[in-house]
Amino acid sequence: MPTWDYRAFYRGMGSALEELYREGFLTHEKGENTPPPAFDSAVFERAGEWIRKRGKFTPEMMAEQPARDVIAETFRVLDGAITDSVSTEMPDDLVGLLENNAFIFSGFKTYHSLNEVGLSLVDKTGGIRPFEKFREDVTKINDKYNQNYLRAEYNHAVASSQMASKWNEYEQSGDRYDLQYRTVGDSLVREEHARLHNITLPPSDPFWAQYAPPNGWECRCNFIRVRRGKYPTTDSAAAIALGEQATPGEKGKIFRFNPGKEMKVFPDKHPYLPKGCGSCRGRVELARGNGRPICTACEAVVDQAREREKERRKATNDAVKRWFGKYIEGQGTLTSDAFATGEMRLSGRSLKRYLGEAASPEAKWMVKRIVANPGDLVHLETSPLGKGKDMSDPVQAKNVAKKAARGVVNYNHYSFESRGRTWVIGFEVVRHGDELFEQPYSIGPKKP
C-alpha cells in the first residue's frame, strides 16, 4: 500500500481515538486522581532506534525483540491495572482470561504505534527526515500512545476488571438476588449515565449482557447486589432503551458488552483491533492450518499470545497439583449419590491424566469445582471402554488394552453448568477387586 494511504489511515485512527477518549480525558482533568501509568519510555525509544537502523517497519518485525519489548511493557502497565483490581477470591483461570485480552490489546496497540514510527522516517515527499526531527517524532508518538492514550486505557482496565470481579462473585448466586446499577452521584456523572441509576434487574436479564458498566472511558458507574423485593424491579425493555441512549453511535456501541460475562477488558470494536485482517494494514496471508486470511502483524501477536497461553497452562498444572497436595492427597475418596458408582477417587496419577486431557486453564481448575460441588453433576451416559475406537489400529488397540490393564471398565459422562457455559466431564470407571469407583479423566465445553 502506498505510504500516503498509511498516513491517511493513521490520521483517521488518531481522530477516532481522540474522539473516543475525549470524554474520559475531560472527566479525568476535572477531578479524577488516578495517577498516570508509569510506562518506561526508554523501551519505546530503543524500538524507534531499531526501526531507524532498519530503515523501515514491517509487520514481520513484530516478532522481533524490540517490538516484543514494547508489547511486554504495555502489558505490564495494563496487567497491573487488572491484578490490582480483581478480588483475591477471583479464580486464577478467570484472571488469566482478562490478562490474555489485555495482552492481545497491547500487541495491536504496539503494532500501530511502531507503524507510525516507521512512517516518520520519511517526509510526505519521500525524503529521509533528519535524525533530530525523527527523534522528535518518536517522542510525540510515545507521548500520544504511551502517556495520553494509555492513561485512559489503564483506567478503563481498572474499571473493567473491577466489574468482572464483582460479576464473577455475584453470578454464583444466580437470580436469588437482584443487581442494581449505581452512579457516583456527583456533578461529573454524564447525564445519560445518570438515567441508568437505580435500574434493578436479576443477573439473568439481558440488560446486564450489554449495559453492565463501564459504559464509556473513565466511566465510574458500578452495580451492587440487593435483596430481591427490596427495590421495585425495572421494566427490562425500558432499561435496555436507556442503555442504548447511554451508549449512542459507533463510539458508544463498542461498550455494549459485559466484562465479567465475556471475560474481556477491552471491547472487540476498539480501533486498535483488526476487524477481519487487512484493517490493521499488515500483509494478508493464510493462517497456518485453518485457511482463513490473517496478516503477518496479527499472526505475530497471536503467536506471542499462544506462547503466553502455553506458559499459563503449565503454571495452572503446577497450581492444581499444589492444591491437590495440600487439600486432597491422602484423602482422595469422595462419596456422593451424584456419581453413578457412588464414589470418586482422585490420586496423583489420575490427576495427571486429567490435566493432560484438559485443554484450558479454566478446564483444569474444574476438578476443584467438582470436588467441592459433586451435586452439580448431571449423569448423561455410560459408555463401554473402547467405544468409538478402531481396534484394528494397533495404536488405538494398545491404548485400550493399557486402560483395561489398570482396571478401566467403562466411562461415565456428566454435564454441569459453570458461569453460563455447559461442560461435559468424563470419568473412568475402575474396578479394583470388588470395588468399583470412578476418577476424572476428560473435560470440555458441551458441543452445540
C-alpha positions in Angstrom: 0.0 0.0 0.0 1.4 3.5 -0.8 2.8 5.4 2.1 0.2 8.2 1.8 -2.6 5.7 2.4 -0.9 4.7 5.6 -0.7 8.3 6.6 -4.4 8.8 5.9 -5.2 5.7 7.9 -3.3 6.9 10.9 -4.8 10.4 10.7 -8.2 8.7 10.8 -7.2 6.4 13.6 -5.9 9.4 15.6 -9.1 11.3 15.1 -11.1 8.3 16.2 -9.1 7.7 19.3 -9.2 11.4 20.3 -12.9 11.4 19.9 -13.3 8.1 21.7 -11.1 9.1 24.7 -12.0 12.8 24.8 -14.9 12.5 27.3 -12.7 10.4 29.6 -9.9 12.9 29.4 -12.3 15.7 30.4 -13.6 13.7 33.3 -10.1 12.9 34.4 -9.0 16.6 34.2 -12.0 17.8 36.2 -11.2 15.9 39.3 -10.2 12.2 39.0 -6.9 11.5 40.8 -5.8 8.2 39.2 -2.1 8.6 38.6 -0.8 8.1 35.0 0.7 4.7 34.3 4.5 4.7 34.5 5.3 3.4 31.0 9.1 3.1 30.5 9.7 5.4 27.6 13.2 4.1 27.1 11.8 0.8 25.8 9.9 2.7 23.1 12.9 4.9 22.3 15.1 1.8 21.7 12.4 0.4 19.4 12.5 3.7 17.5 16.3 3.5 17.1 15.9 -0.1 15.9 13.4 1.0 13.2 15.7 3.8 12.1 18.6 1.5 11.7 16.5 -1.0 9.7 15.2 1.9 7.6 11.6 0.7 7.8 8.9 -1.1 9.9 7.1 -4.1 8.5 4.5 -6.5 10.0 7.2 -9.2 10.1 9.2 -7.2 12.6 6.5 -7.6 15.2 8.1 -11.0 16.0 11.5 -9.4 16.8 12.7 -8.5 20.3 12.4 -4.7 20.3 8.7 -4.9 19.3 8.2 -7.7 21.8 9.7 -5.4 24.5 7.2 -2.7 23.7 4.3 -5.2 23.9 5.7 -6.5 27.2 6.0 -3.0 28.7 2.5 -2.0 27.6 1.1 -5.3 29.0 3.0 -4.7 32.3 1.1 -1.5 32.8 -2.3 -2.9 31.9 -1.7 -6.1 33.8 -1.1 -4.0 36.9 -4.5 -2.5 36.4 -6.0 -6.0 36.3 -4.2 -7.6 39.2 -4.7 -4.6 41.5 -8.4 -4.5 40.7 -9.7 -8.1 41.0 -10.6 -9.7 44.3 -8.4 -12.3 45.8 -11.3 -14.7 45.6 -11.4 -14.5 41.8 -10.2 -17.7 40.3 -6.8 -17.6 38.6 -8.2 -19.0 35.4 -10.6 -16.1 35.0 -7.9 -13.6 35.8 -5.9 -15.2 33.1 -8.6 -14.6 30.5 -8.6 -10.9 31.4 -4.9 -10.9 31.1 -4.9 -12.6 27.7 -7.4 -10.0 26.4 -5.1 -7.2 27.6 -2.0 -8.9 26.1 -3.6 -9.0 22.6 -4.7 -5.4 23.0 -1.1 -4.5 23.9 0.1 -6.3 20.8 -2.1 -4.4 18.4 -1.5 -1.1 20.2 2.2 -1.7 19.8 1.8 -2.5 16.1 0.1 0.8 15.3 2.5 2.9 17.4 5.5 1.3 15.7 4.0 1.6 12.3 3.7 5.4 12.9 7.4 5.4 13.9 8.2 3.7 10.6 6.2 6.3 8.7 8.1 9.1 10.4 11.4 8.0 8.8 10.3 9.8 5.6 8.5 13.1 4.9 5.5 13.5 2.7 7.7 13.8 -0.4 9.5 10.6 0.3 12.7 12.2 1.6 14.6 10.9 4.6 13.9 13.0 7.7 16.8 14.4 9.7 17.8 12.4 12.7 16.7 15.1 15.2 13.3 15.5 13.5 12.8 11.8 13.6 13.7 11.7 17.4 11.1 14.5 18.0 8.5 12.4 16.1 9.3 9.3 18.2 8.8 11.3 21.4 5.5 12.7 20.1 4.3 9.2 19.1 5.4 7.8 22.5 3.6 10.6 24.4 0.4 10.1 22.3 0.2 6.3 22.6 2.0 5.5 25.9 1.1 8.5 28.0 -2.2 10.1 26.9 -3.9 7.1 25.4 -2.5 4.7 27.9 -3.9 6.7 30.8 -7.4 6.3 29.5 -6.8 2.6 28.7 -5.3 1.9 32.1 -8.2 3.5 33.9 -10.6 1.5 31.7 -8.8 -1.7 32.6 -9.2 -0.9 36.3 -12.9 -0.4 35.9 -13.5 -3.4 33.6 -11.5 -5.7 35.9 -13.4 -4.5 39.0 -16.7 -5.1 37.3 -15.6 -8.5 36.0 -14.5 -9.5 39.5 -17.9 -8.4 41.0 -19.8 -10.2 38.3 -17.9 -13.4 39.0 -18.8 -13.2 42.7 -22.5 -12.2 42.1 -23.3 -14.7 39.4 -22.6 -17.6 41.7 -25.9 -16.8 43.5 -27.9 -16.9 40.3 -31.1 -14.9 40.4 -31.5 -15.2 44.2 -30.5 -11.5 44.3 -31.1 -8.6 42.0 -28.4 -6.3 40.7 -28.8 -2.5 40.9 -27.0 0.0 38.6 -25.4 2.8 40.6 -23.6 6.1 39.6 -21.2 8.0 41.8 -23.9 10.7 42.1 -21.6 13.8 41.7 -21.6 16.6 39.2 -19.2 14.7 36.9 -21.7 11.9 36.1 -22.8 12.0 32.5 -26.4 12.8 32.1 -27.1 9.7 30.0 -25.5 7.5 32.7 -27.5 9.2 35.4 -30.6 7.9 33.8 -29.4 4.3 34.5 -29.1 5.0 38.2 -31.1 2.5 40.3 -32.1 0.2 37.5 -32.8 -3.0 39.3 -32.9 -6.4 37.5 -31.8 -10.0 38.1 -28.4 -11.0 36.7 -30.0 -13.2 34.0 -31.8 -10.2 32.5 -30.4 -9.3 29.0 -29.8 -5.7 30.1 -26.7 -6.8 32.0 -25.2 -8.6 29.0 -24.8 -5.2 27.2 -25.0 -2.4 29.7 -23.1 -3.5 32.7 -20.5 -0.8 33.5 -18.2 0.6 32.4 -20.2 2.3 29.7 -17.5 4.7 28.4 -13.9 5.8 29.0 -13.4 6.9 32.6 -17.0 5.7 33.4 -17.2 5.4 37.2 -20.5 3.6 37.3 -21.0 0.5 39.4 -23.5 -2.2 40.2 -24.3 -3.8 43.5 -26.2 -6.9 44.7 -29.5 -6.2 46.5 -32.1 -8.4 48.2 -34.9 -9.4 45.8 -38.0 -7.4 46.6 -36.3 -4.6 48.5 -36.4 -2.4 45.4 -39.0 -2.4 42.6 -37.9 -4.4 39.5 -37.3 -2.2 36.5 -39.0 -3.0 33.2 -36.4 -4.8 31.2 -37.3 -3.2 27.8 -37.3 0.3 29.4 -33.9 -0.4 31.0 -32.4 -1.6 27.6 -33.8 1.6 25.9 -32.0 3.7 28.5 -28.8 1.6 28.0 -29.0 2.3 24.3 -29.3 6.1 25.0 -26.3 5.9 27.3 -24.1 4.2 24.6 -25.1 6.0 21.4 -23.4 6.0 18.0 -20.4 3.9 16.9 -18.1 5.1 19.7 -20.8 4.2 22.3 -21.8 0.9 20.9 -18.4 -0.6 21.5 -19.1 -0.6 25.2 -22.2 -2.9 24.8 -20.6 -5.9 26.5 -20.2 -7.3 30.0 -16.6 -7.7 31.0 -17.5 -10.4 33.5 -19.6 -12.5 31.2 -17.2 -12.3 28.3 -14.0 -12.0 30.4 -12.6 -9.2 28.4 -11.1 -5.9 29.5 -11.4 -4.1 26.2 -14.2 -4.1 23.6 -13.8 -6.0 20.4 -14.5 -3.0 18.2 -11.7 -0.8 19.6 -9.9 0.9 16.7 -6.6 -0.9 17.5 -8.1 -4.3 16.9 -8.4 -5.9 13.5 -11.8 -6.5 12.0 -11.1 -9.3 9.5 -7.4 -8.7 8.7 -6.4 -6.0 6.4 -7.8 -3.4 8.7 -4.5 -3.4 10.7 -2.7 -2.9 7.4 -0.4 -5.9 7.6 0.3 -8.1 4.6 -2.6 -10.6 4.3 -1.6 -14.3 4.2 -3.3 -17.6 5.0 -3.1 -18.5 8.7 -1.4 -21.8 9.4 -3.7 -24.7 9.2 -7.1 -23.0 9.0 -7.2 -21.3 5.6 -8.6 -18.1 6.9 -7.0 -14.8 5.9 -4.6 -13.4 8.5 -2.0 -10.7 8.2 1.6 -11.1 9.4 1.1 -8.5 12.1 -1.9 -10.4 13.5 -0.1 -13.6 13.3 2.9 -12.3 15.3 0.6 -11.0 18.0 -1.4 -14.3 18.1 1.8 -16.4 18.2 3.0 -14.4 21.2 -0.4 -14.8 22.9 -0.1 -18.6 22.3 3.3 -18.6 23.9 1.8 -16.9 27.0 -1.1 -19.4 27.0 1.3 -22.3 26.9 3.2 -20.9 29.9 -0.1 -20.3 31.7 -1.3 -23.9 31.1 1.9 -25.2 32.6 1.6 -22.8 35.6 -2.0 -23.9 36.0 -0.9 -27.6 36.1 1.5 -26.8 38.9 -1.1 -24.8 40.8 -3.7 -27.5 40.6 -1.1 -30.1 41.8 -0.3 -27.8 44.7 -4.0 -27.6 45.6 -4.2 -31.4 45.4 -1.2 -31.9 47.5 -2.4 -29.5 50.2 -6.1 -30.4 50.4 -6.8 -33.8 48.7 -3.8 -36.1 48.7 -4.1 -38.9 51.2 -7.9 -38.4 51.5 -8.9 -38.6 47.8 -12.2 -40.6 48.2 -15.4 -38.7 47.7 -18.8 -40.4 48.1 -21.9 -38.9 46.6 -25.1 -40.0 45.0 -24.2 -37.8 42.1 -21.7 -40.4 41.0 -23.2 -43.5 39.2 -20.8 -45.7 41.2 -21.3 -43.7 44.4 -17.6 -43.0 44.8 -15.0 -40.8 43.2 -11.3 -41.2 43.8 -8.5 -38.7 43.0 -4.9 -39.8 43.0 -1.7 -38.1 41.8 -1.7 -40.3 38.7 -5.4 -39.8 37.8 -5.0 -36.0 38.3 -2.0 -36.1 35.9 -4.1 -37.8 33.3 -6.9 -35.4 33.8 -4.6 -32.3 33.5 -3.2 -33.8 30.3 -6.7 -34.0 28.8 -8.0 -30.6 30.0 -7.0 -28.1 27.3 -7.5 -24.8 29.0 -6.6 -23.4 32.5 -10.3 -23.0 33.1 -11.0 -26.6 32.4 -8.0 -27.7 34.5 -9.4 -25.9 37.6 -12.9 -27.6 37.1 -11.7 -30.6 39.1 -11.7 -28.3 42.2 -15.3 -27.3 41.4 -16.3 -31.0 41.1 -14.7 -31.9 44.4 -16.4 -29.0 46.1 -19.9 -29.5 44.5 -20.4 -33.0 43.2 -24.2 -32.4 43.4 -23.9 -30.1 40.3 -23.2 -33.1 38.1 -26.0 -34.5 35.9 -25.4 -38.0 34.5 -25.6 -38.2 30.7 -24.5 -41.7 29.7 -22.3 -44.7 30.5 -20.2 -45.8 27.6 -18.1 -49.0 27.3 -14.3 -49.0 27.2 -13.2 -48.8 23.5 -16.4 -47.2 22.2 -15.6 -45.4 19.0 -12.1 -46.8 18.8 -10.8 -48.6 15.7 -9.5 -51.8 17.3 -7.8 -52.8 14.0 -5.5 -49.8 14.6 -2.5 -51.1 16.7 -2.1 -47.8 18.4 -5.7 -47.5 19.5 -5.9 -51.1 20.4 -2.8 -50.8 22.6 -4.2 -47.7 24.3 -7.4 -49.5 25.1 -5.5 -52.5 26.4 -3.4 -50.3 28.7 -6.6 -48.8 30.2 -8.1 -52.3 30.7 -4.9 -53.4 32.4 -5.3 -50.8 35.1 -8.9 -51.7 35.7 -10.9 -49.3 33.5 -14.2 -51.0 32.5 -16.2 -48.1 31.1 -16.9 -44.3 31.3 -19.5 -42.1 32.9 -20.2 -38.8 31.4 -21.8 -35.9 33.3 -22.8 -32.3 32.4 -22.7 -29.3 34.7 -23.1 -25.6 34.4 -20.4 -23.1 35.2 -20.5 -19.3 34.5 -23.1 -19.6 31.8 -21.5 -22.5 30.0 -22.3 -26.2 29.9 -19.4 -28.5 30.4 -19.1 -32.3 30.0 -16.7 -34.2 32.2 -15.8 -37.9 31.6 -14.9 -40.2 34.5 -13.1 -43.5 34.1 -15.0 -46.3 35.9 -12.4 -48.5 37.5 -12.8 -52.0 39.0 -10.3 -52.8 41.7 -11.0 -56.2 43.2 -14.6 -56.0 44.5 -14.5 -52.2 44.5 -16.0 -50.0 41.7 -15.2 -46.3 41.6 -14.6 -43.5 39.1 -11.9 -40.9 38.6 -12.0 -37.8 36.4 -10.4 -38.2 33.0 -11.6 -35.7 30.4 -13.4 -32.4 30.2 -14.5 -29.9 27.7 -17.4 -27.5 26.8 -20.5 -29.2 25.6 -20.8 -29.2 21.9 -23.9 -27.4 20.4 
